[in-house]
Amino acid sequence: MFTQSLADTSLQLPAAFKPLAEQIYVQRLTTAPGVEICAMELRHPRPRGTLVFSNGRVESFVKYLELFAELHSKGYGLYALDHRGQGLSSRLTANPHQGHVARFDDYIDDFKIFMDKLVLPRAEGPLLLSGHSMGGCIGSLYLERHGGQFLAAAFSAPMYGIRLPMSKVFIRWLAHKLDSSDKGQPNYILGGGDYEATPFAKNDLTHCRERYDDYRALYQANPQLQLGSPTNRWLLEALDACDASVLAARESKIPLLILQADEDSIVDNEAQIRAVGGRCQLVNIANAKHELFMENDVPRAQTLDAMLAFFEPHLSQAVA
């Protein structure tokens, strides 16, 4: 089923990751009429478990090759997908830079097809779930419906709330007023536009200049990965999904870890705190902006160590 290696695609990848790309295989999966999802598989010869990764808005799994290399070296097989409307998956509007979804549930529906058709028939060992930002919101809502498939989950800066310039009530009203989706052509949120590379000095993602520059170089070399601002419909759907994901995380039926970026200016850390309870816990990572897996070495290592330490007892119990 996974027949083409990432190295054999048209993507321009950093030379350091070419050997890893030869081990990663990709597949396109139809999940709805006119919608194809691009997914990846990185098998391990002797896996301790399999980690499924759900990436954030504007992202592609290609962005996470450094992380996947580290997890693979620690004994994990890996699966990931690019959500509809971004990365290497089908774009949903005439302008491919628009970050759009008609219903947030479409992401969860895609994820289920990805799991049923690709992951569950092929994965080896216990299943673990991870993800970043919007991917954490999608993952939490997926777990609410299909949590029994995974042993545990850990999300980096999950989008349980969005940092907004004004009250949520006003933003929701404005987005609803401006939304043109029902007229056939979705439109950007107020002030939104096509992809633009923000200078490092003005970025809200990371303190790490090297990883930030590598990220921007990857998107510059591969314009098909680029995505701009969200549409008004995406924002309306996302606000509702954020509220639902807080409750989903707090009532999770499996152990769930929130990895919180202390200096996050993109998602709402207070919403993450409201999600804590039951089987959901939180670890705050100091000196870190939103992109914990792209941060300077110290907070990034703390993030990875916290996630793996969280998974460890559940893995050990599963194989005992």
Stockholm file with secondary structure:
# STOCKHOLM 1.0

chainA/1-320         MFTQSLADTSLQLPAAFKPLAEQIYVQRLTTAPGVEICAMELRHPRPRGTLVFSNGRVESFVKYLELFAELHSKGYGLYALDHRGQGLSSRLTANPHQGHVARFDDYIDDFKIFMDKLVLPRAEGPLLLSGHSMGGCIGSLYLERHGGQFLAAAFSAPMYGIRLPMSKVFIRWLAHKLDSSDKGQPNYILGGGDYEATPFAKNDLTHCRERYDDYRALYQANPQLQLGSPTNRWLLEALDACDASVLAARESKIPLLILQADEDSIVDNEAQIRAVGGRCQLVNIANAKHELFMENDVPRAQTLDAMLAFFEPHLSQAVA
#=GR chainA/1-320 SS CCCEEGGGSSCCCCGGGHHHHHHCEEEEEEEETTEEEEEEEECCSSCSEEEEEECCTTCCGGGGHHHHHHHHHTTEEEEEECCTTSTTSCCCSSSTTCBCCSCTHHHHHHHHHHIIIIIHHHCCSCEEEEEETHHHHHHHHHHHHHGGGCSEEEEESCCSSBCCSSCHHHHHHHHHHHCCGGGTSCCBCTTCCSCCCCCGGGCSSCSCHHHHHHHHHHHHHCGGGCCCCBBHHHHHHHHHHHHHHHHHHHTCSSCEEEEEETTCSSBCHHHHHHTCBTTEEEEEETTCCSCGGGSCHHHHHHHHHHHHHHHHHHHHHHHC
#=GC SS_cons         CCCEEGGGSSCCCCGGGHHHHHHCEEEEEEEETTEEEEEEEECCSSCSEEEEEECCTTCCGGGGHHHHHHHHHTTEEEEEECCTTSTTSCCCSSSTTCBCCSCTHHHHHHHHHHIIIIIHHHCCSCEEEEEETHHHHHHHHHHHHHGGGCSEEEEESCCSSBCCSSCHHHHHHHHHHHCCGGGTSCCBCTTCCSCCCCCGGGCSSCSCHHHHHHHHHHHHHCGGGCCCCBBHHHHHHHHHHHHHHHHHHHTCSSCEEEEEETTCSSBCHHHHHHTCBTTEEEEEETTCCSCGGGSCHHHHHHHHHHHHHHHHHHHHHHHC
//
